[in-house]
Amino acid sequence: MSPASFTGMSLLDCERETHCDAVQRAGLSAQTTYIIVSDHGFRTISIKIHPNVMLRDKGLLMGADAS
């Protein structure tokens, strides 16, 4: 909750918007799914998700992380 953290989050939000705009301009919005994650929130978690499991099961994960 510091000024530096708010500045960092603002910069990240601008990057997200830039990326989303590029996807839309490329005409890929309908086939694009965004998964936004963070591991630096420093809060107690109550739900833990493993997106690689779903991606692997659907044949969408390739490489070393596929196992």
Secondary structure, 3 states (H helix, E strand, C coil): CCHHHHHHHHHHHHHHHHHHHHHHHCCCHHHCCCCCCCCCCCCCCCCCCCHHHHHHHCCCCCCHHHC
